[in-house]
C-alpha cells in the first residue's frame, strides 16, 4: 500500500508542475500576443494585476504541490521502514558496471 501511495504522490506532484508550467506559458504567451496584435498600451494597464495574480497562483501550485508531495513521500519513507523506494530503470542498468578508481595526480601515493 505504501508503494502505491508513494507512486501516486510522485505522479501528482509531477502533473501539478507540468500543468502549471503549461498554463503559465499559455497565459503569458496569449498576453504578449494580444499586446503585439493590438498595440494598445491601455491593455497592459487593465490586465497587469490580473495576470500577475494568476502567475502567482500558477507558480504557487507549480512549486508548492510538488514540494508538499515530496515532503510527504519522505515522511512516509521515514516512518515506514517497510516501504522500499525503487531505483529508476537507468540506475538498475548501472548496477553491473564496476566502479572506476579515482585518478591520482603524478607524484602522489595513496
The 8 nearest C-alpha neighbors of each residue, nearest first, counted from 0:
[[1, 3, 2, 4, 5, 82, 6, 81],
 [0, 2, 4, 3, 82, 5, 75, 79],
 [1, 3, 5, 4, 0, 6, 82, 83],
 [4, 2, 6, 0, 5, 1, 7, 8],
 [3, 5, 7, 1, 2, 6, 8, 0],
 [6, 4, 2, 8, 3, 7, 72, 1],
 [5, 7, 9, 3, 4, 8, 2, 10],
 [8, 6, 4, 10, 9, 5, 11, 3],
 [7, 9, 11, 5, 6, 10, 68, 4],
 [8, 10, 6, 12, 7, 11, 13, 5],
 [11, 9, 13, 7, 8, 12, 14, 6],
 [10, 12, 8, 14, 13, 9, 7, 15],
 [13, 11, 65, 15, 9, 14, 10, 64],
 [12, 14, 10, 16, 11, 15, 17, 9],
 [13, 15, 17, 11, 16, 12, 18, 10],
 [16, 14, 12, 18, 13, 17, 61, 19],
 [15, 17, 61, 19, 13, 14, 18, 20],
 [18, 16, 14, 20, 19, 15, 21, 13],
 [19, 17, 21, 15, 20, 16, 14, 22],
 [20, 18, 61, 22, 16, 57, 21, 17],
 [19, 21, 23, 17, 18, 22, 16, 24],
 [22, 20, 18, 24, 23, 19, 25, 17],
 [21, 23, 25, 19, 24, 20, 26, 18],
 [24, 22, 20, 26, 21, 25, 19, 27],
 [23, 25, 21, 27, 22, 26, 28, 20],
 [26, 24, 28, 22, 23, 27, 29, 21],
 [27, 25, 29, 23, 28, 24, 22, 30],
 [26, 28, 30, 29, 24, 25, 23, 31],
 [29, 27, 25, 31, 30, 26, 24, 32],
 [28, 30, 32, 26, 27, 31, 25, 33],
 [31, 29, 27, 33, 28, 32, 34, 26],
 [32, 30, 34, 28, 33, 29, 35, 27],
 [31, 33, 29, 35, 34, 30, 28, 36],
 [34, 32, 30, 36, 31, 35, 37, 29],
 [33, 35, 31, 38, 32, 37, 36, 30],
 [36, 34, 32, 38, 33, 37, 31, 39],
 [35, 37, 33, 34, 38, 32, 39, 31],
 [36, 38, 39, 34, 35, 33, 32, 42],
 [39, 37, 35, 34, 36, 40, 33, 42],
 [38, 40, 37, 41, 42, 34, 43, 35],
 [41, 39, 42, 43, 38, 44, 34, 37],
 [40, 42, 44, 43, 39, 45, 46, 38],
 [41, 43, 45, 40, 44, 39, 46, 34],
 [44, 42, 41, 40, 46, 45, 47, 34],
 [45, 43, 41, 42, 46, 47, 40, 48],
 [44, 46, 42, 43, 47, 41, 48, 49],
 [45, 47, 49, 43, 48, 44, 50, 42],
 [46, 48, 50, 43, 49, 44, 51, 45],
 [49, 47, 51, 50, 46, 52, 45, 44],
 [48, 50, 52, 46, 51, 47, 53, 45],
 [49, 51, 53, 47, 52, 48, 54, 46],
 [50, 52, 54, 48, 49, 53, 47, 55],
 [53, 51, 49, 55, 54, 50, 48, 56],
 [52, 54, 50, 56, 55, 51, 57, 49],
 [55, 53, 51, 57, 52, 56, 50, 58],
 [54, 56, 52, 58, 53, 57, 59, 51],
 [55, 57, 59, 53, 54, 58, 60, 52],
 [56, 58, 54, 60, 19, 59, 55, 61],
 [59, 57, 61, 55, 56, 60, 62, 54],
 [60, 58, 56, 63, 57, 62, 61, 55],
 [59, 61, 63, 57, 64, 62, 58, 56],
 [62, 60, 16, 58, 19, 59, 15, 57],
 [61, 63, 59, 60, 65, 64, 58, 66],
 [64, 62, 60, 66, 59, 65, 61, 67],
 [63, 65, 67, 66, 60, 12, 62, 68],
 [66, 64, 12, 68, 67, 63, 62, 69],
 [67, 65, 63, 69, 64, 68, 62, 70],
 [66, 68, 64, 70, 65, 69, 63, 71],
 [67, 69, 71, 65, 70, 8, 66, 12],
 [70, 68, 72, 66, 71, 67, 65, 73],
 [69, 71, 73, 67, 72, 68, 74, 66],
 [70, 72, 68, 74, 69, 73, 67, 75],
 [71, 73, 69, 75, 74, 70, 5, 68],
 [74, 72, 76, 70, 71, 75, 77, 69],
 [75, 73, 71, 77, 72, 76, 78, 70],
 [74, 76, 72, 78, 77, 73, 79, 71],
 [75, 77, 73, 79, 74, 78, 82, 72],
 [78, 76, 74, 75, 79, 73, 80, 72],
 [79, 77, 75, 76, 74, 80, 73, 81],
 [78, 80, 76, 81, 77, 82, 75, 1],
 [79, 81, 82, 78, 76, 77, 83, 75],
 [82, 80, 79, 83, 76, 1, 78, 2],
 [83, 81, 80, 79, 1, 76, 2, 84],
 [84, 82, 81, 85, 2, 80, 76, 1],
 [83, 85, 86, 82, 2, 76, 5, 87],
 [86, 84, 83, 87, 88, 2, 91, 82],
 [85, 87, 90, 84, 88, 91, 89, 83],
 [88, 86, 89, 90, 85, 91, 92, 84],
 [89, 87, 91, 90, 86, 92, 85, 93],
 [88, 90, 92, 91, 87, 93, 86, 94],
 [91, 89, 93, 92, 88, 87, 86, 94],
 [92, 90, 88, 94, 93, 89, 86, 87],
 [91, 93, 90, 89, 94, 88, 95, 96],
 [92, 94, 90, 96, 91, 95, 89, 97],
 [95, 93, 91, 92, 96, 90, 97, 89],
 [96, 94, 93, 97, 92, 91, 98, 90],
 [95, 97, 93, 94, 98, 92, 99, 91],
 [98, 96, 95, 99, 94, 93, 100, 92],
 [97, 99, 96, 100, 95, 101, 94, 93],
 [100, 98, 97, 101, 102, 96, 103, 93],
 [99, 101, 102, 98, 103, 97, 109, 104],
 [102, 100, 103, 99, 98, 104, 109, 108],
 [101, 103, 100, 104, 99, 105, 107, 109],
 [104, 102, 101, 105, 107, 108, 109, 106],
 [103, 105, 107, 106, 102, 108, 101, 109],
 [106, 104, 107, 103, 108, 102, 109, 101],
 [105, 107, 104, 108, 103, 109, 102, 101],
 [108, 106, 105, 104, 103, 109, 102, 101],
 [109, 107, 106, 103, 105, 104, 102, 101],
 [108, 107, 103, 104, 106, 101, 102, 105]]
